[in-house]
Amino acid sequence: MAEKITAYRFDRLDQTLSQLNKENCSIIAGGTDVMVLHKSRRGVPPKIPNPVIFIDHLSELKRVYQNQKDLHIGACCTYSELLEDPLIPLPLKNAIKTIAAPAIRNRGTLGGNICNASPAGDTLPLLYVYNAKLLLRSVNGDRVVAISDFIQGVRRVGRQHNEILVEIILPSVLEEGSHVVFEKVGNRNADAIAKVGFAGLIRVNDSRVEDVRFAFGAVGPTMVRSVDIEKKLLGKPIPLADSDVAEVVAAFDKIIRPIDDQRSTAIYRKKVALNLLRYFLSSKQYQPN
Ligand SMILES: Cc1cc2nc3c(=O)[nH]c(=O)nc-3n(C[C@H](O)[C@H](O)[C@H](O)COP(=O)(O)OP(=O)(O)OC[C@H]3O[C@@H](n4cnc5c(N)ncnc54)[C@H](O)[C@@H]3O)c2cc1C
């Protein structure tokens, strides 16, 4: 006989948080990572060690709204919903379009991609360069944490067992003026897990670099970003000199440590990552005519 699983599905977020505070539960949003993690043989129900608690239907987790120049995205918005939302920035939509196929995009959520903390999570490089902050809620109240502090390792995040990720906050993302790109290298344009992911952001003022950020996915246990290396480019004239580009690429060469796995090799990943960075920094799109 199949083992029984206790499952909760409350109408409201406060009831859900109250249950999470009483009992250690496995949170299920879209379930597209959870169900793969606990998959079993055909015909055998998945073995999930804790009671499960569904959150994907909670309206408090599905809002997208603007607060001044910040964009707040509900953690349980599915990819398909975000693709339809006029507030979502184009680079994030471009990243979402590379994720899986429509059936998964109808279930998978942005919050799930973050809390799953896969090194190949496709939205993560962009969320790092946007300096995303995460609003976590529990019965004890709210706290806001930078995504780079929240994600601590492969599938390891700094979430207390009684907390739910409620919102992803993208500070100043609705302000004009930055050039942002997302690149994913995989076996196909979509429906493929990334061999390498890259996001870059640059803002130029008076022909000089005012702000620049870049992050790599799938080349380390978490996203690779270095504010110290980025600082080397601040104030530099545009177009960047070849020596400036080379210095930054060489600095990343030292800190990117990919692995060999079933999807790619460490050598290929590193080469592609550095090429993407070089290409981004030499791009004509943000340079004066
Ligand atoms: C066929 C297939 C293809 C895929 N392709 C891609 C791809 O191309 N790129 C990619 O990045 N991913 C891909 N994925 C992975 C997956 O779809 C994404 O990571 C998705 O964003 C997960 O969201 P979810 O809502 O389904 O998460 P779930 O599976 O529900 O949850 C994932 C984890 O996050 C936790 N969690 C979820 N929401 C919250 C919350 N609000 N608060 C606290 N904890 C939470 C869960 O407890 C669990 O640990 C694929 C998956 C499948 C099955």
Ligand as a Chemical Component Dictionary entry (heavy atoms), coordinates in Angstrom:
data_LIG
# 
_chem_comp.id                   LIG 
_chem_comp.type                 NON-POLYMER 
_chem_comp.pdbx_formal_charge   0 
_chem_comp.three_letter_code    LIG 
# 
loop_
_chem_comp_atom.comp_id 
_chem_comp_atom.atom_id 
_chem_comp_atom.alt_atom_id 
_chem_comp_atom.type_symbol 
_chem_comp_atom.charge 
_chem_comp_atom.model_Cartn_x 
_chem_comp_atom.model_Cartn_y 
_chem_comp_atom.model_Cartn_z 
_chem_comp_atom.pdbx_ordinal 
LIG C1  C1  C 0 11.920 19.449 -17.368 1  
LIG C2  C2  C 0 12.509 20.552 -16.525 2  
LIG C3  C3  C 0 13.257 21.548 -17.154 3  
LIG C4  C4  C 0 13.823 22.576 -16.399 4  
LIG N1  N1  N 0 14.549 23.541 -17.061 5  
LIG C5  C5  C 0 15.112 24.538 -16.350 6  
LIG C6  C6  C 0 15.890 25.537 -17.017 7  
LIG O1  O1  O 0 16.063 25.546 -18.237 8  
LIG N2  N2  N 0 16.443 26.515 -16.252 9  
LIG C7  C7  C 0 16.268 26.564 -14.891 10 
LIG O2  O2  O 0 16.793 27.486 -14.260 11 
LIG N3  N3  N 0 15.534 25.636 -14.249 12 
LIG C8  C8  C 0 14.965 24.629 -14.937 13 
LIG N4  N4  N 0 14.218 23.667 -14.282 14 
LIG C9  C9  C 0 14.101 23.736 -12.828 15 
LIG C10 C10 C 0 12.817 24.404 -12.272 16 
LIG O3  O3  O 0 11.775 24.409 -13.187 17 
LIG C11 C11 C 0 13.089 25.859 -11.819 18 
LIG O4  O4  O 0 14.156 25.912 -10.901 19 
LIG C12 C12 C 0 11.833 26.498 -11.193 20 
LIG O5  O5  O 0 12.024 27.886 -11.093 21 
LIG C13 C13 C 0 11.497 25.941 -9.806  22 
LIG O6  O6  O 0 10.327 26.593 -9.350  23 
LIG P1  P1  P 0 9.161  25.776 -8.608  24 
LIG O7  O7  O 0 8.143  26.768 -8.230  25 
LIG O8  O8  O 0 8.710  24.637 -9.428  26 
LIG O9  O9  O 0 9.983  25.265 -7.342  27 
LIG P2  P2  P 0 9.623  24.053 -6.360  28 
LIG O10 O10 O 0 10.033 22.770 -6.994  29 
LIG O11 O11 O 0 8.248  24.154 -5.848  30 
LIG O12 O12 O 0 10.635 24.415 -5.165  31 
LIG C14 C14 C 0 12.034 24.424 -5.340  32 
LIG C15 C15 C 0 12.691 24.630 -3.966  33 
LIG O13 O13 O 0 12.425 25.933 -3.470  34 
LIG C16 C16 C 0 11.653 25.876 -2.264  35 
LIG N5  N5  N 0 10.697 26.989 -2.401  36 
LIG C17 C17 C 0 9.946  27.264 -3.501  37 
LIG N6  N6  N 0 9.298  28.430 -3.330  38 
LIG C18 C18 C 0 9.621  28.887 -2.103  39 
LIG C19 C19 C 0 9.272  30.056 -1.360  40 
LIG N7  N7  N 0 8.468  31.013 -1.869  41 
LIG N8  N8  N 0 9.771  30.209 -0.107  42 
LIG C20 C20 C 0 10.623 29.283 0.403   43 
LIG N9  N9  N 0 11.007 28.164 -0.253  44 
LIG C21 C21 C 0 10.507 27.969 -1.498  45 
LIG C22 C22 C 0 11.062 24.488 -2.208  46 
LIG O14 O14 O 0 10.846 24.072 -0.890  47 
LIG C23 C23 C 0 12.168 23.692 -2.882  48 
LIG O15 O15 O 0 13.214 23.450 -1.980  49 
LIG C24 C24 C 0 13.633 22.627 -15.001 50 
LIG C25 C25 C 0 12.857 21.629 -14.370 51 
LIG C26 C26 C 0 12.304 20.602 -15.123 52 
LIG C27 C27 C 0 11.495 19.547 -14.424 53 
# 
loop_
_chem_comp_bond.comp_id 
_chem_comp_bond.atom_id_1 
_chem_comp_bond.atom_id_2 
_chem_comp_bond.value_order 
_chem_comp_bond.pdbx_ordinal 
LIG C1  C2  SING 1  
LIG C2  C3  SING 2  
LIG C2  C26 DOUB 3  
LIG C3  C4  DOUB 4  
LIG C4  N1  SING 5  
LIG C4  C24 SING 6  
LIG N1  C5  DOUB 7  
LIG C5  C6  SING 8  
LIG C5  C8  SING 9  
LIG C6  O1  DOUB 10 
LIG C6  N2  SING 11 
LIG N2  C7  SING 12 
LIG C7  O2  DOUB 13 
LIG C7  N3  SING 14 
LIG N3  C8  DOUB 15 
LIG C8  N4  SING 16 
LIG N4  C9  SING 17 
LIG N4  C24 SING 18 
LIG C9  C10 SING 19 
LIG C10 O3  SING 20 
LIG C10 C11 SING 21 
LIG C11 O4  SING 22 
LIG C11 C12 SING 23 
LIG C12 O5  SING 24 
LIG C12 C13 SING 25 
LIG C13 O6  SING 26 
LIG O6  P1  SING 27 
LIG P1  O7  DOUB 28 
LIG P1  O8  SING 29 
LIG P1  O9  SING 30 
LIG O9  P2  SING 31 
LIG P2  O10 DOUB 32 
LIG P2  O11 SING 33 
LIG P2  O12 SING 34 
LIG O12 C14 SING 35 
LIG C14 C15 SING 36 
LIG C15 O13 SING 37 
LIG C15 C23 SING 38 
LIG O13 C16 SING 39 
LIG C16 N5  SING 40 
LIG C16 C22 SING 41 
LIG N5  C17 SING 42 
LIG N5  C21 SING 43 
LIG C17 N6  DOUB 44 
LIG N6  C18 SING 45 
LIG C18 C19 SING 46 
LIG C18 C21 DOUB 47 
LIG C19 N7  SING 48 
LIG C19 N8  DOUB 49 
LIG N8  C20 SING 50 
LIG C20 N9  DOUB 51 
LIG N9  C21 SING 52 
LIG C22 O14 SING 53 
LIG C22 C23 SING 54 
LIG C23 O15 SING 55 
LIG C24 C25 DOUB 56 
LIG C25 C26 SING 57 
LIG C26 C27 SING 58 
# 
